[in-house]
Every structure is written in C-alpha cells, then in structure tokens.
Amino acid sequence: MAAIASDETTKICSHCNRDIPSSNIDLHYVHCSRNLEKCKVCGDMVPTKHAEEHFFNTHAPVACSQCSETMEREILAIHKGENCPQRIVTCEFCEFPLPAIDLAEHQEVCGNRTELCHLCNKYIRLRERYNHETRCTGLPDSTVGSSRDVRPVERDRGPQRREPNEFSRKRLFFTIAITGIAVLLGSLFFQRKTESGQVH
C-alpha cells in the first residue's frame, strides 16, 4: 500500500481497524467488509474464503498422538518436542531412550550405578563421574577404606573399563531394528487389508 501523505486526513476502518485515507474510506470499507473477516480466536483479519482453513490449520483442537492431550494445532509441534510427557528423551548416564515421564525415576537408579575409574582404580557413581574426573589425581586414596574400593585382584590386573555406552548402543540398535520390523509388518498388513477391501 502506498504511504499516506502526511497532510492527508485518515479515518479508521470500522471493519479492520486500519488507518485509511479519508478519500478512500468508502471504497475500502466495501471491499474490506466483503472480502475479509476477523478471526474470532486470534483477531487476525483473514480472507473470508480462507477463514475456515485458517481456523482448522491454526486453532482447531487436536490430540497429541503420544499422550492424547488436546490443544491448538499451532502449539502441537512445541508440545511434542518440549512438553509432552510421552516424548522420547535419553538418559544422560546410559543413553537409553525412554518416555520423559519415566526419566527422573530411571536416572535416580541409573545414576547410582558405579563404574571403575581408570585413573585411581575406585568405583565411582555415574552421577558423580564428571566431578570425580575433574578432581581425580590418579592416585588411590589410601586414607579412606571403602567397600567400594577395587579389590586387590582387580588392582593387579589393572582397570577393566568397558567401552562407554557399548551396551546402550546395542540396545538402541535393537530397539530401532524391532521398530523397523514392526513398521514393515504393519504396512504389509495394511496393504493387504486395503487390497482385499478394494476387491469387493
């Protein structure tokens, strides 16, 4: 729209609430009221012929496919990515994927598992591993005896450190493989069902 000259008076369109040059207000109002309508939800002016589509694509309530919570369509993606209790998240200790609602309970148990520190030969809780690694001197602490200390046989053999996350990677690949097989079988079943339904 061309800029309104500063010396020209304007009027507010009673339909769209925009400033319109006074000389064009009658023509504008006829066009505006015929072709635009205000969305009852967000207040945006939308073309009358697209009002239903605007409501369906932006405001119509939809159910989350993961948790069944109902919300406006425009916030569904944010809900699924950040807020849905059933969205899949990964444990920071074992990298196992699980629903967000179960994460705290899982990490409480998982973080209490221990792993052998290859520097000082002590067992360290996974939840304390980062702090331990930044402070570890590499020397066994002989001042404090603990039932969690490495047994002499293990000290003689040296630290036996498993590959980090080896088990969780295998579990993840297994989960992906099972999911892939389920999707493949489901699509074959659906295809056969559809073909048999069309034969009638």
PyRosetta script that sets phi, psi and omega in degrees:
from pyrosetta import init, pose_from_sequence

init()
pose = pose_from_sequence("MAAIASDETTKICSHCNRDIPSSNIDLHYVHCSRNLEKCKVCGDMVPTKHAEEHFFNTHAPVACSQCSETMEREILAIHKGENCPQRIVTCEFCEFPLPAIDLAEHQEVCGNRTELCHLCNKYIRLRERYNHETRCTGLPDSTVGSSRDVRPVERDRGPQRREPNEFSRKRLFFTIAITGIAVLLGSLFFQRKTESGQVH")
pose.set_psi(1, 137.1)
pose.set_omega(1, -178.9)
pose.set_phi(2, -66.2)
pose.set_psi(2, 149.3)
pose.set_omega(2, 179.8)
pose.set_phi(3, -66.0)
pose.set_psi(3, 141.8)
pose.set_omega(3, -179.5)
pose.set_phi(4, -81.3)
pose.set_psi(4, 128.3)
pose.set_omega(4, 179.5)
pose.set_phi(5, -61.3)
pose.set_psi(5, 140.9)
pose.set_omega(5, -173.8)
pose.set_phi(6, -64.6)
pose.set_psi(6, -25.7)
pose.set_omega(6, -178.8)
pose.set_phi(7, -89.7)
pose.set_psi(7, -5.8)
pose.set_omega(7, -179.3)
pose.set_phi(8, -86.6)
pose.set_psi(8, 136.3)
pose.set_omega(8, 179.7)
pose.set_phi(9, -79.8)
pose.set_psi(9, 152.7)
pose.set_omega(9, -179.7)
pose.set_phi(10, -126.2)
pose.set_psi(10, 161.5)
pose.set_omega(10, 174.5)
pose.set_phi(11, -131.3)
pose.set_psi(11, 154.8)
pose.set_omega(11, 177.6)
pose.set_phi(12, -89.2)
pose.set_psi(12, 127.6)
pose.set_omega(12, 176.1)
pose.set_phi(13, -69.7)
pose.set_psi(13, 126.8)
pose.set_omega(13, -177.5)
pose.set_phi(14, -71.5)
pose.set_psi(14, -11.7)
pose.set_omega(14, -179.6)
pose.set_phi(15, -93.2)
pose.set_psi(15, -46.7)
pose.set_omega(15, -175.7)
pose.set_phi(16, -110.6)
pose.set_psi(16, -4.2)
pose.set_omega(16, 178.5)
pose.set_phi(17, 62.2)
pose.set_psi(17, 28.1)
pose.set_omega(17, 176.5)
pose.set_phi(18, -100.5)
pose.set_psi(18, 152.4)
pose.set_omega(18, 174.5)
pose.set_phi(19, -73.7)
pose.set_psi(19, 123.7)
pose.set_omega(19, -178.7)
pose.set_phi(20, -127.3)
pose.set_psi(20, 139.2)
pose.set_omega(20, 175.8)
pose.set_phi(21, -56.0)
pose.set_psi(21, 137.5)
pose.set_omega(21, -176.5)
pose.set_phi(22, -55.7)
pose.set_psi(22, -35.9)
pose.set_omega(22, -178.0)
pose.set_phi(23, -68.6)
pose.set_psi(23, -19.6)
pose.set_omega(23, -177.1)
pose.set_phi(24, -108.1)
pose.set_psi(24, -1.1)
pose.set_omega(24, -170.3)
pose.set_phi(25, -60.4)
pose.set_psi(25, -41.0)
pose.set_omega(25, -178.6)
pose.set_phi(26, -64.7)
pose.set_psi(26, -48.1)
pose.set_omega(26, 179.9)
pose.set_phi(27, -63.5)
pose.set_psi(27, -43.3)
pose.set_omega(27, 179.7)
pose.set_phi(28, -60.7)
pose.set_psi(28, -46.2)
pose.set_omega(28, -176.3)
pose.set_phi(29, -61.0)
pose.set_psi(29, -41.4)
pose.set_omega(29, 179.8)
pose.set_phi(30, -61.9)
pose.set_psi(30, -48.1)
pose.set_omega(30, 180.0)
pose.set_phi(31, -64.6)
pose.set_psi(31, -45.9)
pose.set_omega(31, -176.1)
pose.set_phi(32, -62.5)
pose.set_psi(32, -49.3)
pose.set_omega(32, -176.5)
pose.set_phi(33, -69.3)
pose.set_psi(33, -25.9)
pose.set_omega(33, 179.8)
pose.set_phi(34, -81.2)
pose.set_psi(34, -34.3)
pose.set_omega(34, -170.4)
pose.set_phi(35, -110.1)
pose.set_psi(35, -13.9)
pose.set_omega(35, -178.0)
pose.set_phi(36, -124.2)
pose.set_psi(36, 150.1)
pose.set_omega(36, 171.9)
pose.set_phi(37, -141.1)
pose.set_psi(37, 152.9)
pose.set_omega(37, -177.6)
pose.set_phi(38, -86.5)
pose.set_psi(38, 128.8)
pose.set_omega(38, 176.7)
pose.set_phi(39, -65.1)
pose.set_psi(39, 129.5)
pose.set_omega(39, -177.9)
pose.set_phi(40, -71.4)
pose.set_psi(40, -15.8)
pose.set_omega(40, -178.5)
pose.set_phi(41, -94.2)
pose.set_psi(41, -54.6)
pose.set_omega(41, -174.1)
pose.set_phi(42, -104.6)
pose.set_psi(42, -11.4)
pose.set_omega(42, 178.4)
pose.set_phi(43, 82.4)
pose.set_psi(43, -0.5)
pose.set_omega(43, 177.6)
pose.set_phi(44, -68.9)
pose.set_psi(44, 146.8)
pose.set_omega(44, 173.5)
pose.set_phi(45, -85.2)
pose.set_psi(45, 124.1)
pose.set_omega(45, -179.0)
pose.set_phi(46, -127.8)
pose.set_psi(46, 149.8)
pose.set_omega(46, 176.8)
pose.set_phi(47, -56.7)
pose.set_psi(47, 135.4)
pose.set_omega(47, -177.4)
pose.set_phi(48, -54.2)
pose.set_psi(48, -41.2)
pose.set_omega(48, -177.6)
pose.set_phi(49, -69.3)
pose.set_psi(49, -16.0)
pose.set_omega(49, 179.3)
pose.set_phi(50, -110.9)
pose.set_psi(50, 9.0)
pose.set_omega(50, -176.0)
pose.set_phi(51, -61.8)
pose.set_psi(51, -44.0)
pose.set_omega(51, -179.5)
pose.set_phi(52, -65.9)
pose.set_psi(52, -42.7)
pose.set_omega(52, 178.2)
pose.set_phi(53, -62.5)
pose.set_psi(53, -41.6)
pose.set_omega(53, 177.7)
pose.set_phi(54, -59.6)
pose.set_psi(54, -46.4)
pose.set_omega(54, 179.9)
pose.set_phi(55, -62.7)
pose.set_psi(55, -45.4)
pose.set_omega(55, -177.5)
pose.set_phi(56, -64.6)
pose.set_psi(56, -44.5)
pose.set_omega(56, -176.3)
pose.set_phi(57, -76.6)
pose.set_psi(57, -21.7)
pose.set_omega(57, -173.2)
pose.set_phi(58, -114.0)
pose.set_psi(58, -42.7)
pose.set_omega(58, -169.2)
pose.set_phi(59, -115.9)
pose.set_psi(59, -17.5)
pose.set_omega(59, -175.5)
pose.set_phi(60, -58.6)
pose.set_psi(60, 133.9)
pose.set_omega(60, 179.5)
pose.set_phi(61, -66.7)
pose.set_psi(61, 136.5)
pose.set_omega(61, 176.9)
pose.set_phi(62, -131.7)
pose.set_psi(62, 156.1)
pose.set_omega(62, 178.8)
pose.set_phi(63, -100.3)
pose.set_psi(63, 136.6)
pose.set_omega(63, 175.6)
pose.set_phi(64, -65.7)
pose.set_psi(64, 131.9)
pose.set_omega(64, -178.3)
pose.set_phi(65, -71.2)
pose.set_psi(65, -14.6)
pose.set_omega(65, -177.9)
pose.set_phi(66, -96.6)
pose.set_psi(66, -39.9)
pose.set_omega(66, -175.8)
pose.set_phi(67, -120.5)
pose.set_psi(67, -5.2)
pose.set_omega(67, 178.6)
pose.set_phi(68, 70.6)
pose.set_psi(68, 8.2)
pose.set_omega(68, 176.1)
pose.set_phi(69, -68.8)
pose.set_psi(69, 140.6)
pose.set_omega(69, -179.2)
pose.set_phi(70, -97.2)
pose.set_psi(70, 137.3)
pose.set_omega(70, -178.3)
pose.set_phi(71, -157.4)
pose.set_psi(71, 173.0)
pose.set_omega(71, 175.8)
pose.set_phi(72, -69.4)
pose.set_psi(72, 144.1)
pose.set_omega(72, -176.7)
pose.set_phi(73, -56.9)
pose.set_psi(73, -36.2)
pose.set_omega(73, -174.9)
pose.set_phi(74, -68.6)
pose.set_psi(74, -18.8)
pose.set_omega(74, 178.2)
pose.set_phi(75, -104.4)
pose.set_psi(75, 2.5)
pose.set_omega(75, -177.5)
pose.set_phi(76, -60.6)
pose.set_psi(76, -44.1)
pose.set_omega(76, -177.7)
pose.set_phi(77, -63.0)
pose.set_psi(77, -41.9)
pose.set_omega(77, 178.7)
pose.set_phi(78, -64.9)
pose.set_psi(78, -42.9)
pose.set_omega(78, 178.8)
pose.set_phi(79, -58.2)
pose.set_psi(79, -49.2)
pose.set_omega(79, -177.5)
pose.set_phi(80, -64.4)
pose.set_psi(80, -35.7)
pose.set_omega(80, -177.1)
pose.set_phi(81, -82.8)
pose.set_psi(81, -28.3)
pose.set_omega(81, -171.4)
pose.set_phi(82, -126.5)
pose.set_psi(82, -29.0)
pose.set_omega(82, -169.7)
pose.set_phi(83, -116.0)
pose.set_psi(83, -20.3)
pose.set_omega(83, -174.3)
pose.set_phi(84, -63.8)
pose.set_psi(84, 127.1)
pose.set_omega(84, 179.9)
pose.set_phi(85, -67.7)
pose.set_psi(85, -16.4)
pose.set_omega(85, -179.8)
pose.set_phi(86, -99.6)
pose.set_psi(86, 1.3)
pose.set_omega(86, 178.1)
pose.set_phi(87, -63.4)
pose.set_psi(87, 150.9)
pose.set_omega(87, -177.4)
pose.set_phi(88, -86.1)
pose.set_psi(88, 126.0)
pose.set_omega(88, 176.4)
pose.set_phi(89, -124.2)
pose.set_psi(89, 170.5)
pose.set_omega(89, -175.9)
pose.set_phi(90, -117.6)
pose.set_psi(90, 135.2)
pose.set_omega(90, 176.7)
pose.set_phi(91, -64.9)
pose.set_psi(91, 132.7)
pose.set_omega(91, -178.7)
pose.set_phi(92, -71.7)
pose.set_psi(92, -15.2)
pose.set_omega(92, -177.9)
pose.set_phi(93, -96.6)
pose.set_psi(93, -40.9)
pose.set_omega(93, -176.8)
pose.set_phi(94, -117.5)
pose.set_psi(94, -4.0)
pose.set_omega(94, -179.8)
pose.set_phi(95, 61.4)
pose.set_psi(95, 23.3)
pose.set_omega(95, 177.9)
pose.set_phi(96, -80.1)
pose.set_psi(96, 130.2)
pose.set_omega(96, 178.3)
pose.set_phi(97, -79.0)
pose.set_psi(97, 134.9)
pose.set_omega(97, 179.5)
pose.set_phi(98, -156.9)
pose.set_psi(98, 163.1)
pose.set_omega(98, 179.4)
pose.set_phi(99, -62.0)
pose.set_psi(99, 142.8)
pose.set_omega(99, -177.2)
pose.set_phi(100, -56.5)
pose.set_psi(100, -34.3)
pose.set_omega(100, -177.7)
pose.set_phi(101, -63.9)
pose.set_psi(101, -24.4)
pose.set_omega(101, -178.7)
pose.set_phi(102, -97.4)
pose.set_psi(102, -4.1)
pose.set_omega(102, -172.0)
pose.set_phi(103, -62.6)
pose.set_psi(103, -48.4)
pose.set_omega(103, -175.7)
pose.set_phi(104, -59.6)
pose.set_psi(104, -46.9)
pose.set_omega(104, -179.7)
pose.set_phi(105, -63.4)
pose.set_psi(105, -42.6)
pose.set_omega(105, 179.7)
pose.set_phi(106, -62.9)
pose.set_psi(106, -46.7)
pose.set_omega(106, -176.8)
pose.set_phi(107, -68.8)
pose.set_psi(107, -27.2)
pose.set_omega(107, 176.0)
pose.set_phi(108, -61.4)
pose.set_psi(108, -43.6)
pose.set_omega(108, 179.3)
pose.set_phi(109, -77.0)
pose.set_psi(109, -48.4)
pose.set_omega(109, -175.1)
pose.set_phi(110, -62.6)
pose.set_psi(110, -39.2)
pose.set_omega(110, -179.0)
pose.set_phi(111, -68.8)
pose.set_psi(111, -18.3)
pose.set_omega(111, 178.3)
pose.set_phi(112, -87.4)
pose.set_psi(112, -6.6)
pose.set_omega(112, 174.3)
pose.set_phi(113, -66.1)
pose.set_psi(113, 156.0)
pose.set_omega(113, -179.2)
pose.set_phi(114, -116.1)
pose.set_psi(114, 156.9)
pose.set_omega(114, 176.7)
pose.set_phi(115, -138.3)
pose.set_psi(115, 148.6)
pose.set_omega(115, -178.8)
pose.set_phi(116, -76.4)
pose.set_psi(116, 127.5)
pose.set_omega(116, 174.5)
pose.set_phi(117, -77.8)
pose.set_psi(117, 123.1)
pose.set_omega(117, -177.2)
pose.set_phi(118, -74.8)
pose.set_psi(118, -8.9)
pose.set_omega(118, 179.7)
pose.set_phi(119, -90.9)
pose.set_psi(119, -47.0)
pose.set_omega(119, -175.0)
pose.set_phi(120, -110.6)
pose.set_psi(120, 0.7)
pose.set_omega(120, 179.6)
pose.set_phi(121, 58.7)
pose.set_psi(121, 37.0)
pose.set_omega(121, 175.3)
pose.set_phi(122, -116.5)
pose.set_psi(122, 150.5)
pose.set_omega(122, 174.4)
pose.set_phi(123, -81.8)
pose.set_psi(123, 130.5)
pose.set_omega(123, -176.7)
pose.set_phi(124, -123.8)
pose.set_psi(124, 136.7)
pose.set_omega(124, 175.3)
pose.set_phi(125, -63.5)
pose.set_psi(125, 143.0)
pose.set_omega(125, -178.9)
pose.set_phi(126, -60.5)
pose.set_psi(126, -35.6)
pose.set_omega(126, -179.4)
pose.set_phi(127, -68.0)
pose.set_psi(127, -19.6)
pose.set_omega(127, -179.5)
pose.set_phi(128, -105.2)
pose.set_psi(128, 2.0)
pose.set_omega(128, -173.4)
pose.set_phi(129, -59.5)
pose.set_psi(129, -46.3)
pose.set_omega(129, -176.5)
pose.set_phi(130, -62.0)
pose.set_psi(130, -49.0)
pose.set_omega(130, 178.9)
pose.set_phi(131, -61.8)
pose.set_psi(131, -39.2)
pose.set_omega(131, 180.0)
pose.set_phi(132, -64.8)
pose.set_psi(132, -45.6)
pose.set_omega(132, -177.6)
pose.set_phi(133, -63.7)
pose.set_psi(133, -31.1)
pose.set_omega(133, 179.2)
pose.set_phi(134, -76.8)
pose.set_psi(134, -22.9)
pose.set_omega(134, -178.9)
pose.set_phi(135, -105.8)
pose.set_psi(135, -12.2)
pose.set_omega(135, -172.4)
pose.set_phi(136, -64.6)
pose.set_psi(136, 129.3)
pose.set_omega(136, -179.9)
pose.set_phi(137, -89.1)
pose.set_psi(137, -13.6)
pose.set_omega(137, -178.1)
pose.set_phi(138, 88.8)
pose.set_psi(138, -1.3)
pose.set_omega(138, 179.5)
pose.set_phi(139, -106.4)
pose.set_psi(139, 138.6)
pose.set_omega(139, 176.2)
pose.set_phi(140, -64.1)
pose.set_psi(140, 141.0)
pose.set_omega(140, 179.8)
pose.set_phi(141, -85.5)
pose.set_psi(141, 103.9)
pose.set_omega(141, -176.1)
pose.set_phi(142, -89.0)
pose.set_psi(142, -8.1)
pose.set_omega(142, -177.6)
pose.set_phi(143, -79.4)
pose.set_psi(143, -27.3)
pose.set_omega(143, -176.5)
pose.set_phi(144, -120.8)
pose.set_psi(144, 119.9)
pose.set_omega(144, 175.5)
pose.set_phi(145, -90.5)
pose.set_psi(145, 141.4)
pose.set_omega(145, -178.6)
pose.set_phi(146, -143.7)
pose.set_psi(146, 150.9)
pose.set_omega(146, 176.7)
pose.set_phi(147, -69.0)
pose.set_psi(147, -13.0)
pose.set_omega(147, 180.0)
pose.set_phi(148, -90.2)
pose.set_psi(148, -5.7)
pose.set_omega(148, 178.9)
pose.set_phi(149, -63.5)
pose.set_psi(149, 158.6)
pose.set_omega(149, 179.3)
pose.set_phi(150, -72.0)
pose.set_psi(150, 137.4)
pose.set_omega(150, 178.0)
pose.set_phi(151, -69.6)
pose.set_psi(151, 152.2)
pose.set_omega(151, -177.2)
pose.set_phi(152, -54.6)
pose.set_psi(152, -37.3)
pose.set_omega(152, -179.8)
pose.set_phi(153, -60.7)
pose.set_psi(153, -42.2)
pose.set_omega(153, -180.0)
pose.set_phi(154, -68.7)
pose.set_psi(154, -34.5)
pose.set_omega(154, -179.7)
pose.set_phi(155, -65.1)
pose.set_psi(155, -38.7)
pose.set_omega(155, -179.6)
pose.set_phi(156, -66.9)
pose.set_psi(156, -39.5)
pose.set_omega(156, -179.5)
pose.set_phi(157, -74.4)
pose.set_psi(157, -17.8)
pose.set_omega(157, -175.5)
pose.set_phi(158, 90.4)
pose.set_psi(158, 169.0)
pose.set_omega(158, -176.8)
pose.set_phi(159, -68.1)
pose.set_psi(159, 135.2)
pose.set_omega(159, 174.9)
pose.set_phi(160, -106.9)
pose.set_psi(160, 96.8)
pose.set_omega(160, -175.6)
pose.set_phi(161, -102.8)
pose.set_psi(161, 122.9)
pose.set_omega(161, 177.1)
pose.set_phi(162, -76.0)
pose.set_psi(162, 156.9)
pose.set_omega(162, 177.7)
pose.set_phi(163, -60.3)
pose.set_psi(163, 131.6)
pose.set_omega(163, -177.9)
pose.set_phi(164, -60.9)
pose.set_psi(164, 131.3)
pose.set_omega(164, 174.0)
pose.set_phi(165, 62.0)
pose.set_psi(165, 17.9)
pose.set_omega(165, -179.3)
pose.set_phi(166, -61.3)
pose.set_psi(166, -44.2)
pose.set_omega(166, -179.3)
pose.set_phi(167, -66.4)
pose.set_psi(167, -43.3)
pose.set_omega(167, -177.2)
pose.set_phi(168, -67.9)
pose.set_psi(168, -33.2)
pose.set_omega(168, 176.5)
pose.set_phi(169, -64.7)
pose.set_psi(169, -43.9)
pose.set_omega(169, 178.8)
pose.set_phi(170, -61.1)
pose.set_psi(170, -42.5)
pose.set_omega(170, 179.9)
pose.set_phi(171, -64.3)
pose.set_psi(171, -40.7)
pose.set_omega(171, 178.9)
pose.set_phi(172, -63.7)
pose.set_psi(172, -46.1)
pose.set_omega(172, 178.7)
pose.set_phi(173, -62.8)
pose.set_psi(173, -38.8)
pose.set_omega(173, 177.2)
pose.set_phi(174, -61.8)
pose.set_psi(174, -45.8)
pose.set_omega(174, 179.4)
pose.set_phi(175, -61.1)
pose.set_psi(175, -43.9)
pose.set_omega(175, 179.2)
pose.set_phi(176, -63.4)
pose.set_psi(176, -42.4)
pose.set_omega(176, -180.0)
pose.set_phi(177, -62.9)
pose.set_psi(177, -45.6)
pose.set_omega(177, 179.8)
pose.set_phi(178, -62.2)
pose.set_psi(178, -43.0)
pose.set_omega(178, 178.8)
pose.set_phi(179, -61.6)
pose.set_psi(179, -43.9)
pose.set_omega(179, 179.2)
pose.set_phi(180, -60.6)
pose.set_psi(180, -43.0)
pose.set_omega(180, 179.1)
pose.set_phi(181, -64.1)
pose.set_psi(181, -42.6)
pose.set_omega(181, 179.4)
pose.set_phi(182, -62.1)
pose.set_psi(182, -42.2)
pose.set_omega(182, 178.8)
pose.set_phi(183, -64.4)
pose.set_psi(183, -43.8)
pose.set_omega(183, 179.9)
pose.set_phi(184, -61.3)
pose.set_psi(184, -48.1)
pose.set_omega(184, 179.2)
pose.set_phi(185, -63.0)
pose.set_psi(185, -40.8)
pose.set_omega(185, 179.3)
pose.set_phi(186, -63.0)
pose.set_psi(186, -42.0)
pose.set_omega(186, -179.6)
pose.set_phi(187, -68.7)
pose.set_psi(187, -37.1)
pose.set_omega(187, 177.3)
pose.set_phi(188, -65.0)
pose.set_psi(188, -43.4)
pose.set_omega(188, 178.5)
pose.set_phi(189, -61.9)
pose.set_psi(189, -45.7)
pose.set_omega(189, 179.8)
pose.set_phi(190, -62.7)
pose.set_psi(190, -40.4)
pose.set_omega(190, 179.9)
pose.set_phi(191, -63.9)
pose.set_psi(191, -43.9)
pose.set_omega(191, 179.2)
pose.set_phi(192, -65.1)
pose.set_psi(192, -39.6)
pose.set_omega(192, 179.8)
pose.set_phi(193, -64.3)
pose.set_psi(193, -41.5)
pose.set_omega(193, 179.5)
pose.set_phi(194, -66.3)
pose.set_psi(194, -43.8)
pose.set_omega(194, 179.5)
pose.set_phi(195, -63.5)
pose.set_psi(195, -41.0)
pose.set_omega(195, -179.7)
pose.set_phi(196, -69.9)
pose.set_psi(196, -30.1)
pose.set_omega(196, 177.5)
pose.set_phi(197, -71.3)
pose.set_psi(197, -28.0)
pose.set_omega(197, -178.7)
pose.set_phi(198, -84.5)
pose.set_psi(198, -18.0)
pose.set_omega(198, -177.4)
pose.set_phi(199, -67.4)
pose.set_psi(199, -31.3)
pose.set_omega(199, -176.4)
pose.set_phi(200, -46.5)
pose.dump_pdb("model.pdb")
